[in-house]
Amino acid sequence: MAHRVELEFAAKTDTGLVRSHNEDAIAISPDCGFAILADGMGGYSAGEIASGIAIASLKQTLELGVRIPRAGRGGQVQRLVVESILSANAAIFEAARAEPQYRGMGTTVVVALFHHQNVMVAHVGDSRAYRFRQGVLEQITRDHSLLQEQIDAGLISPENARFAQNRNLVTRALGVDRDVEVEGHDHQVEAGDLYLLCSDGLSDMLSDQEIAGILGSPLPDLQARCDALVLRANEQGGKDNISVVLVQAVTAMAGGEGDSVFDRMLNWIR
């Protein structure tokens, strides 16, 4: 009897204790097997507009790509995800050109699309993806930020990076320029893996050890872990909007092909 990976999803977004409104946006699709998180930036409500456009565009394009095999462009998962992000970038850029008050708006984004025994993770900016496996937390995205460049150059240690004043200066974002470089990697999924997508409102407030402690705690379900992460970030100051998405990989026995959208996706993505 074949094994396949079932997924459980949970998500939460919060304004935090300092910001007047929430410029983060999230979307999950258990049926299609993906999660999206965006952290907007810009004056007035422009950041909220940018992240909202990104989420709406990506959700529509990914759902279409999953449901209609030919939209997957030969079954190439990475191409589907990257082109979806590029389409969102174009939508934000054109919206900013059309409305003067939105000039300069942009958003970070991180996307996770699960397929077969793998997950394609693609991102732009400093919104992150982590994998929690057998009690060990690992960041599986690399921030596109000035601070990360300084870490890579040996100018600041990773331990001191959380306290740097320039930690929120990103070097890539959707909507700022007509073209943007998307980074994407495929990762093998194991039963029991727990994947976390988050905005910097979480990662700036909590250390990796604190995040791992909550993910590994005996809370009743994924939603309780989302709630606990947001609560702890607010207890630490809540200086920014806080958004988290959790996806748990659970192995289930499968005697044959299922009828869900996700099952059909597994059959055509090769």
C-alpha positions in Angstrom: 0.0 0.0 0.0 1.4 3.4 -1.0 2.1 6.3 1.4 1.3 9.9 0.7 1.7 13.0 2.7 -1.4 14.7 4.1 -1.2 18.3 5.2 -2.7 20.2 8.1 -2.8 24.0 7.9 -3.2 26.9 10.4 -2.6 30.6 10.2 -2.9 33.8 12.2 -2.2 37.5 11.5 -2.1 40.3 14.1 -1.6 44.1 14.0 0.8 44.0 16.9 1.0 46.6 19.6 2.6 49.5 17.8 1.3 49.7 14.3 -2.0 51.4 13.6 -3.1 48.9 10.9 -2.0 45.5 9.5 0.0 45.5 6.3 0.6 41.8 6.3 -1.6 39.4 4.3 -1.9 35.6 4.2 -3.6 32.9 2.3 -3.8 29.1 2.7 -5.3 26.5 0.4 -5.5 23.0 2.0 -7.1 21.6 -1.2 -4.4 22.9 -3.5 -1.6 22.4 -1.0 -0.1 25.9 -0.8 0.4 28.8 1.6 1.3 32.4 0.9 2.5 35.2 3.2 3.2 38.8 2.3 4.5 41.8 4.3 3.6 45.1 2.7 5.5 48.4 2.9 4.8 52.0 1.9 3.3 55.2 3.1 -0.3 55.6 4.2 -2.2 52.3 3.3 0.1 51.5 0.4 1.7 48.5 2.1 -1.6 47.0 2.8 -2.6 47.5 -0.8 0.6 45.9 -2.1 0.4 42.8 0.1 -3.3 42.5 -0.7 -2.7 42.6 -4.5 0.2 40.0 -4.0 -2.0 37.6 -2.1 -5.0 37.9 -4.5 -2.9 37.5 -7.6 -0.8 34.6 -6.3 -3.8 32.7 -4.9 -5.7 33.0 -8.2 -2.7 32.0 -10.4 -1.7 29.1 -8.2 -5.2 27.7 -7.9 -5.5 27.9 -11.7 -2.2 26.2 -12.2 -3.0 23.4 -9.8 -6.5 22.8 -11.1 -5.7 22.9 -14.8 -2.7 20.8 -15.8 -1.8 22.8 -18.9 -1.5 25.9 -16.7 1.4 24.2 -14.9 3.5 24.7 -18.0 4.7 21.2 -18.5 4.3 20.3 -14.8 7.3 22.4 -13.8 6.5 23.4 -10.2 9.2 25.9 -9.8 8.3 27.6 -13.0 4.6 27.8 -11.9 5.5 29.4 -8.6 8.1 31.8 -9.9 5.9 33.0 -12.8 3.0 33.4 -10.3 5.2 35.7 -8.2 6.4 37.6 -11.3 2.8 38.2 -12.3 2.0 39.5 -8.8 5.0 41.9 -9.1 3.7 43.2 -12.4 0.2 43.8 -10.9 1.6 45.8 -7.9 3.9 47.8 -10.1 1.1 48.8 -12.5 -1.2 49.6 -9.6 1.5 51.9 -8.2 1.9 53.6 -11.6 -1.8 54.2 -11.9 -2.3 55.7 -8.4 0.1 58.4 -7.4 -0.5 57.9 -3.7 0.7 54.3 -4.0 4.0 55.1 -5.7 6.9 53.2 -4.1 4.7 50.6 -2.5 5.9 47.1 -2.3 5.7 43.8 -0.4 7.8 40.9 0.6 6.4 37.4 -0.1 7.1 33.8 0.7 5.2 30.9 -1.0 5.2 27.2 -0.2 3.6 24.7 -2.7 3.6 21.1 -1.6 3.8 18.4 -4.3 4.3 14.7 -4.0 7.0 14.3 -1.2 8.4 17.8 -1.7 7.7 21.4 -1.1 8.7 24.3 -3.4 9.5 27.4 -1.4 10.0 30.7 -3.2 10.5 34.1 -1.7 11.3 37.8 -2.3 12.5 39.9 0.6 12.8 39.0 4.3 9.6 37.1 5.0 10.9 33.6 6.0 10.2 29.9 5.8 11.4 27.5 8.5 11.3 23.7 8.8 10.9 22.1 12.2 12.1 18.5 11.9 12.7 16.1 14.9 13.0 19.0 17.3 15.4 21.0 15.2 14.4 24.4 13.6 16.1 25.4 10.3 15.6 28.5 8.3 15.2 27.4 4.7 15.0 30.8 3.1 17.8 33.4 3.0 16.7 37.0 3.6 17.1 39.4 0.8 18.2 42.2 3.1 21.1 44.6 3.7 21.6 42.9 7.1 22.0 39.5 5.5 24.6 40.9 3.1 26.5 42.2 6.2 26.3 38.8 7.8 27.6 37.1 4.7 30.5 39.6 4.6 31.3 38.9 8.2 30.5 42.4 9.4 28.0 41.3 11.9 27.4 37.9 13.6 24.0 36.1 13.2 23.7 36.2 17.0 23.8 40.1 17.0 21.7 40.4 13.8 18.4 40.6 15.7 19.5 43.7 17.5 20.8 45.6 14.4 19.2 48.9 13.5 19.1 48.2 9.8 17.5 44.8 10.0 14.4 45.8 8.1 16.1 47.2 5.0 15.2 44.7 2.2 17.2 44.5 -1.1 14.3 42.9 -3.0 10.5 43.4 -2.9 7.5 43.0 -5.2 6.2 46.0 -6.9 9.1 48.3 -6.5 10.6 47.7 -10.0 9.3 46.3 -13.2 11.6 43.3 -12.8 12.4 41.3 -9.7 14.5 38.2 -9.0 12.7 35.4 -7.3 14.6 32.7 -5.3 13.1 29.3 -5.2 14.2 25.8 -3.9 12.6 22.4 -3.7 12.8 20.5 -0.3 12.0 16.9 0.5 9.2 16.6 3.0 9.3 13.9 5.7 6.4 12.8 7.9 6.2 14.9 11.0 7.8 18.0 9.4 6.3 21.3 10.5 6.8 24.3 8.1 6.5 27.9 9.3 6.0 30.9 7.1 6.3 34.2 9.0 6.8 38.0 8.6 9.6 39.8 10.3 7.2 40.9 13.0 7.7 37.4 14.4 11.4 36.7 13.5 12.5 40.1 14.8 10.8 39.5 18.2 11.6 35.9 18.9 14.9 34.0 18.7 15.1 30.7 16.8 15.2 28.9 20.2 12.0 30.6 21.3 10.2 29.7 18.1 11.4 26.1 18.3 10.3 25.9 21.9 6.7 26.9 20.9 6.6 24.6 17.9 7.8 21.7 20.0 5.5 22.4 22.9 2.6 20.0 23.9 -0.1 22.4 22.6 -3.3 20.7 21.4 -3.1 21.7 17.7 -1.5 23.9 15.0 -3.8 26.8 15.7 -2.8 26.9 19.3 0.8 27.1 18.2 0.0 30.0 15.8 -1.7 31.7 18.7 1.2 31.1 21.0 3.7 32.5 18.5 1.8 35.7 18.0 1.1 36.1 21.8 4.8 35.7 22.6 5.8 38.3 19.9 3.4 40.7 21.4 4.7 40.0 24.9 8.2 40.9 23.5 6.9 44.3 22.3 4.8 43.6 19.2 6.7 46.3 17.3 5.4 45.2 13.9 2.5 43.3 12.3 2.9 39.6 13.1 1.8 36.8 10.7 2.4 33.1 10.9 1.4 30.1 8.8 2.0 26.5 9.9 1.8 23.5 7.7 2.2 20.0 9.2 3.1 17.0 7.1 1.3 13.9 8.2 1.8 10.5 6.6 -1.5 8.6 5.8 -2.0 5.2 4.3 -3.5 5.5 0.8 -4.9 2.5 -1.1 -5.3 4.5 -4.3 -5.6 7.9 -5.8 -7.8 10.4 -4.0 -10.4 12.6 -5.6 -9.3 15.9 -4.0 -7.7 18.7 -6.0 -4.5 18.1 -4.1 -4.5 14.4 -5.1 -5.0 15.3 -8.7 -2.2 17.8 -8.5 0.1 15.0 -7.3 -0.7 13.1 -10.5 0.3 15.8 -13.0 3.2 17.5 -11.3 6.2 15.4 -12.3 
